[in-house]
Amino acid sequence: MKAILALEDGTIFHGENFGLEGEVIGEIVFNTGMTGYQEVLTDPSYCGQVVTMTYPLIGNYGVNVDDNESDKPQVKGFIVRELCDNPSNWRSEETLEKYLKRHNIIGIQGIDTRALTRRLRDKGTMKGIISTDPDFKLEDRIDEIKAYVIKDPVMCVTTKKVIHYKGDGFKVALFDLGIKQNIVRSLLNRGCDVHVFPANAKVEDIMSVNPDGIMLSNGPGNPKDCVDTINTIKELIGKKPIFGICLGHQLIALANNADTEKLKYGHRGCNHPVKDVEKDLTYITSQNHGYTIVKSSLDKDRMEVSHLNMNDGTVEGVRYKDVPVFTVQFHPEASPGPKDTAYLFDEFVEMMNKHKG
């Protein structure tokens, strides 16, 4: 079936539908990873977004139950240059086409994803629509597309109840802002006893389990919208060691009176170079975010930049001088290196050990 992708600036791409038929409106973004499309699809940070894969052939190793980062696809739609119909991999359990159709996700293939990506880079992230309606007219829908807003994305993806993963080591209270499961696995692999809390958990909820440390996960949306969580973080700072990833990194900065801003087209992919300032080493990282901390807003007496993006110089990590807190913008659990930045979880364990009791 024929399908179209229409952007809010009036640009239209013609292609073919796969997955669910129909239409969907969302924020159009691009991911530069050559692999990892299943992890991308199931990353809750993509809530409300339609993802374009810049690598031209997608679906060639199929889909399996083990590589999900959450229990279902979180994207609103999926855009690829060419969909592979016959995957070849010993771990493959179904095709990408069947997987998306089973989860009611609309896809479009056969468009020039390079041209689309260049347009998003030049003009910035835009809203758009994928539609299989043969009578679609952009002029009838343009106002609706432009008015699209992602409403409360964190509350859409966070857990609705506390989840306990038993371990024999340090007890970690983990805010689920849109968590990727490999964060939990990374903690469990280090023996941690993990309690996962909803994003709207209160201070008394977190402290009721007497944690040795607190983590804030990745998640979707504008960090400034998470007002209640920011206020909770303010109360928790100084009580226990804290480690923040991605959205958690941004929220902790906001709780310390720093500022954030929207990037023109974001950082999304598994090949972003980031420098650890202290180690003077550059790592290849996985990233998925549309906002960044404003470097000039950091209180230099209390906060120092620990990691820098080597492409555009944006802040990729912050260490706090007066409290046991550190944060990173990238995903140390995502293993693009494959283990380049896993040392950050070890540093969190060391910090909990140092401040235990």
C-alpha distance (Angstrom), angle and dihedral (degrees) to the residues before:
residue distance angle dihedral
M1 . . .
K2 3.79 . .
A3 3.80 118.4 .
I4 3.78 137.8 -179.4
L5 3.78 135.0 -146.7
A6 3.81 112.6 -151.9
L7 3.81 123.8 -172.9
E8 3.78 126.7 -152.8
D9 3.82 90.3 -111.4
G10 3.81 89.8 63.3
T11 3.81 97.9 -100.6
I12 3.82 113.7 142.0
F13 3.81 127.5 -164.5
H14 3.81 121.7 -167.7
G15 3.79 121.4 -146.3
E16 3.79 145.7 128.4
N17 3.78 129.0 -72.1
F18 3.80 124.6 -119.9
G19 3.77 130.2 171.9
L20 3.80 113.2 17.4
E21 3.80 121.6 7.7
G22 3.81 120.1 -131.7
E23 3.78 129.1 57.8
V24 3.77 142.0 -65.7
I25 3.81 135.3 -171.0
G26 3.79 121.1 -149.1
E27 3.78 148.1 130.5
I28 3.82 108.7 -68.3
V29 3.82 113.5 -135.3
F30 3.80 135.6 160.5
N31 3.80 134.4 -131.5
T32 3.81 120.8 -155.8
G33 3.82 98.1 -159.0
M34 3.80 117.6 126.6
T35 3.80 90.3 -154.1
G36 3.80 137.2 14.2
Y37 3.80 99.7 73.7
Q38 3.82 91.6 146.8
E39 3.80 91.4 53.3
V40 3.81 88.5 48.2
L41 3.80 92.7 50.9
T42 3.80 92.9 50.6
D43 3.83 97.9 41.7
P44 3.84 107.1 114.1
S45 3.81 89.6 -148.8
Y46 3.82 86.3 77.6
C47 3.81 92.9 62.4
G48 3.82 108.7 140.9
Q49 3.81 94.1 12.4
V50 3.79 136.2 111.1
V51 3.80 108.2 -141.2
T52 3.81 126.3 -145.3
M53 3.80 117.3 -159.8
T54 3.81 110.8 -146.5
Y55 3.81 93.4 -160.5
P56 3.83 104.5 91.1
L57 3.83 102.2 -135.5
I58 3.81 117.4 53.4
G59 3.80 129.8 174.8
N60 3.80 97.0 32.9
Y61 3.82 95.0 131.2
G62 3.79 96.7 37.6
V63 3.81 127.9 -139.5
N64 3.80 131.5 -66.4
V65 3.78 137.0 -177.2
D66 3.82 95.7 -115.0
D67 3.81 100.9 61.3
N68 3.80 98.8 59.4
E69 3.81 117.2 119.8
S70 3.82 90.2 -161.0
D71 3.79 136.3 9.5
K72 3.83 95.8 -87.3
P73 3.82 143.1 6.1
Q74 3.80 110.9 -68.9
V75 3.82 100.2 -168.9
K76 3.81 120.6 99.4
G77 3.79 92.7 -141.1
F78 3.80 142.8 -7.5
I79 3.82 130.4 -133.6
V80 3.82 124.4 -165.8
R81 3.80 138.1 163.7
E82 3.80 95.2 -135.2
L83 3.80 129.1 5.4
C84 3.81 117.0 -147.4
D85 3.81 110.5 -131.5
N86 3.81 96.6 -172.6
P87 3.81 111.5 44.9
S88 3.79 118.9 -164.8
N89 3.79 116.8 -154.6
W90 3.79 133.3 111.8
R91 3.82 90.3 -127.8
S92 3.81 95.3 51.6
E93 3.82 115.0 118.2
E94 3.81 101.5 170.4
T95 3.78 141.0 -4.6
L96 3.80 122.0 -90.7
E97 3.81 88.5 -118.2
K98 3.82 93.0 57.8
Y99 3.80 91.9 42.7
L100 3.80 93.6 55.0
K101 3.79 93.3 43.1
R102 3.81 90.2 50.6
H103 3.80 89.7 53.8
N104 3.82 95.9 41.8
I105 3.82 96.1 -114.9
I106 3.82 119.3 151.2
G107 3.79 119.0 -135.6
I108 3.80 136.9 -177.1
Q109 3.80 127.1 -159.5
G110 3.77 136.3 177.5
I111 3.80 97.3 54.2
D112 3.80 126.5 121.7
T113 3.80 98.9 -97.9
R114 3.80 90.9 179.6
A115 3.81 90.7 59.5
L116 3.81 90.5 45.4
T117 3.81 92.1 50.2
R118 3.80 92.3 49.1
R119 3.80 89.7 51.3
L120 3.81 91.2 51.9
R121 3.81 90.6 47.3
D122 3.80 92.4 49.1
K123 3.80 99.1 42.3
G124 3.79 100.8 22.8
T125 3.79 131.6 -118.4
M126 3.80 111.7 -28.9
K127 3.76 138.7 -170.8
G128 3.77 118.2 -113.9
I129 3.78 148.2 160.1
I130 3.79 135.8 -121.5
S131 3.80 111.8 -154.2
T132 3.81 138.3 172.9
D133 3.81 92.3 -169.6
P134 3.84 106.6 125.9
D135 3.80 89.6 -152.7
F136 3.81 95.5 50.3
K137 3.80 114.6 146.3
L138 3.79 117.6 -173.4
E139 3.80 93.8 -153.9
D140 3.82 88.8 62.5
R141 3.82 93.0 52.9
I142 3.80 105.9 31.3
D143 3.82 95.4 98.9
E144 3.81 90.9 50.0
I145 3.80 91.2 49.7
K146 3.80 93.6 49.4
A147 3.81 91.3 47.3
Y148 3.81 94.1 54.6
V149 3.81 113.1 124.9
I150 3.80 129.2 179.1
K151 3.82 101.9 -125.2
D152 3.83 119.7 -151.9
P153 3.82 94.1 -28.5
V154 3.82 93.7 172.7
M155 3.80 92.3 56.2
C156 3.81 89.0 47.2
V157 3.81 92.7 59.4
T158 3.82 105.7 29.0
T159 3.79 121.9 102.6
K160 3.80 115.5 -92.4
K161 3.81 93.6 -144.7
V162 3.79 140.2 26.8
I163 3.80 113.1 -85.2
H164 3.81 121.5 -159.3
Y165 3.81 122.6 -154.2
K166 3.80 106.9 -172.1
G167 3.78 121.7 -132.0
D168 3.79 138.0 157.0
G169 3.79 98.0 -128.4
F170 3.78 137.5 64.1
K171 3.78 117.2 -17.7
V172 3.82 113.0 -118.9
A173 3.81 125.9 -166.7
L174 3.80 105.4 -153.2
F175 3.82 122.4 -163.9
D176 3.80 108.5 -143.7
L177 3.80 104.1 -144.5
G178 3.80 90.6 156.9
I179 3.75 99.9 -40.2
K180 3.80 126.6 -157.2
Q181 3.79 110.1 -137.7
N182 3.78 93.7 -129.0
I183 3.82 88.4 69.2
V184 3.79 88.0 62.2
R185 3.81 91.2 44.3
S186 3.81 91.4 49.8
L187 3.81 90.1 55.2
L188 3.81 93.7 44.1
N189 3.81 90.2 50.3
R190 3.81 86.6 60.4
G191 3.79 92.0 51.4
C192 3.81 96.2 -104.7
D193 3.79 122.4 157.4
V194 3.81 101.9 -132.5
H195 3.81 128.0 -156.6
V196 3.81 111.8 -173.8
F197 3.82 114.0 -154.2
P198 3.82 131.9 -167.8
A199 3.80 116.5 -102.4
N200 3.82 90.6 -108.8
A201 3.81 94.6 55.2
K202 3.79 115.0 137.2
V203 3.79 128.6 -130.2
E204 3.79 91.8 -103.7
D205 3.83 90.2 52.8
I206 3.80 91.9 53.6
M207 3.80 95.4 43.7
S208 3.82 92.8 46.0
V209 3.82 90.1 79.1
N210 3.84 91.0 49.8
P211 3.82 93.8 -129.1
D212 3.79 124.2 -158.5
G213 3.80 88.8 -147.5
I214 3.80 143.0 4.0
M215 3.80 128.2 -135.5
L216 3.79 130.9 -167.3
S217 3.79 115.3 -156.6
N218 3.76 135.6 -147.5
G219 3.79 119.6 -84.8
P220 3.81 146.4 158.6
G221 3.78 135.7 -84.3
N222 3.78 139.9 23.4
P223 3.83 110.4 -26.7
K224 3.80 91.5 -144.5
D225 3.81 89.6 65.6
C226 3.84 90.7 65.5
V227 3.80 94.1 80.2
D228 3.81 97.8 149.4
T229 3.80 93.3 48.1
I230 3.82 90.9 49.0
N231 3.81 90.3 53.1
T232 3.81 90.3 49.4
I233 3.80 90.7 50.9
K234 3.81 90.1 52.7
E235 3.80 89.0 59.1
L236 3.81 93.7 45.5
I237 3.81 97.6 49.8
G238 3.79 109.8 107.0
K239 3.81 95.2 16.6
K240 3.82 96.4 86.5
P241 3.82 138.7 -3.9
I242 3.82 110.5 -79.1
F243 3.81 132.1 -156.7
G244 3.82 120.9 -173.1
I245 3.80 130.1 -167.8
C246 3.83 126.6 -163.7
L247 3.83 106.8 -44.6
G248 3.80 87.8 17.5
H249 3.82 88.3 55.0
Q250 3.81 90.4 54.0
L251 3.81 95.5 44.9
I252 3.81 92.7 51.9
A253 3.81 89.2 51.8
L254 3.81 91.0 50.5
A255 3.81 89.3 48.9
N256 3.81 86.6 57.0
N257 3.83 93.0 52.5
A258 3.80 96.0 -101.1
D259 3.81 121.1 132.7
T260 3.81 136.3 -121.7
E261 3.79 132.2 -155.8
K262 3.80 138.0 -168.8
L263 3.80 117.3 -100.7
K264 3.79 118.6 -132.1
Y265 3.81 94.1 -115.0
G266 3.81 104.6 -11.3
H267 3.79 133.3 -129.4
R268 3.79 113.6 -78.9
G269 3.79 123.5 157.7
C270 3.79 144.2 62.8
N271 3.80 99.9 -98.0
H272 3.82 106.2 68.2
P273 3.84 115.7 133.2
V274 3.80 114.6 -133.7
K275 3.80 126.4 -179.2
D276 3.80 122.4 -141.2
V277 3.80 98.1 -143.4
E278 3.82 96.7 -155.6
K279 3.81 95.5 45.3
D280 3.83 92.2 39.9
L281 3.80 88.4 -137.7
T282 3.79 129.7 128.1
Y283 3.80 120.3 -141.0
I284 3.80 133.0 -167.9
T285 3.81 107.3 -119.5
S286 3.77 141.8 -172.4
Q287 3.80 115.4 -124.1
N288 3.78 140.2 -179.9
H289 3.78 116.3 171.0
G290 3.79 141.8 114.5
Y291 3.81 98.3 -162.2
T292 3.80 134.8 59.6
I293 3.79 139.4 -168.4
V294 3.80 113.6 -100.2
K295 3.80 103.7 -118.5
S296 3.81 95.0 -150.7
S297 3.82 91.0 55.6
L298 3.82 94.3 64.2
D299 3.79 116.3 108.8
K300 3.82 100.2 -122.0
D301 3.79 92.0 -158.3
R302 3.81 91.3 59.8
M303 3.80 106.9 19.7
E304 3.79 134.3 48.5
V305 3.79 131.8 -174.3
S306 3.80 108.4 -112.1
H307 3.82 99.4 175.5
L308 3.80 133.5 29.9
N309 3.80 132.2 -163.4
M310 3.80 106.4 -119.1
N311 3.81 93.3 -153.8
D312 3.80 100.1 56.8
G313 3.83 106.6 0.2
T314 3.81 95.4 -114.9
V315 3.80 121.8 152.3
E316 3.82 112.4 -87.0
G317 3.79 99.8 168.6
V318 3.80 141.9 16.3
R319 3.79 131.3 -162.8
Y320 3.80 120.6 -162.6
K321 3.78 116.3 -138.3
D322 3.81 100.9 -159.3
V323 3.82 100.9 41.7
P324 3.84 134.5 36.2
V325 3.82 95.5 -99.7
F326 3.79 132.8 123.8
T327 3.79 132.2 165.9
V328 3.81 140.8 -174.1
Q329 3.79 132.2 -159.2
F330 3.81 96.0 -148.4
H331 3.82 128.8 67.0
P332 3.83 112.7 -98.8
E333 3.81 89.9 178.9
A334 3.81 94.5 58.1
S335 3.84 96.6 78.8
P336 3.81 102.1 -145.7
G337 3.80 90.1 152.5
P338 3.06 79.5 37.7
K339 3.82 96.6 -119.2
D340 3.81 101.5 0.8
T341 3.80 99.1 123.9
A342 3.80 102.1 23.9
Y343 3.81 86.1 106.4
L344 3.81 87.7 82.5
F345 3.79 90.8 71.3
D346 3.81 88.2 51.6
E347 3.80 89.3 51.5
F348 3.80 89.6 52.1
V349 3.82 90.3 52.5
E350 3.82 89.7 48.6
M351 3.78 90.4 50.0
M352 3.81 91.4 51.8
N353 3.79 89.8 49.1
K354 3.81 91.6 50.3
H355 3.81 93.7 49.5
K356 3.80 98.8 35.8
G357 3.77 112.5 140.8
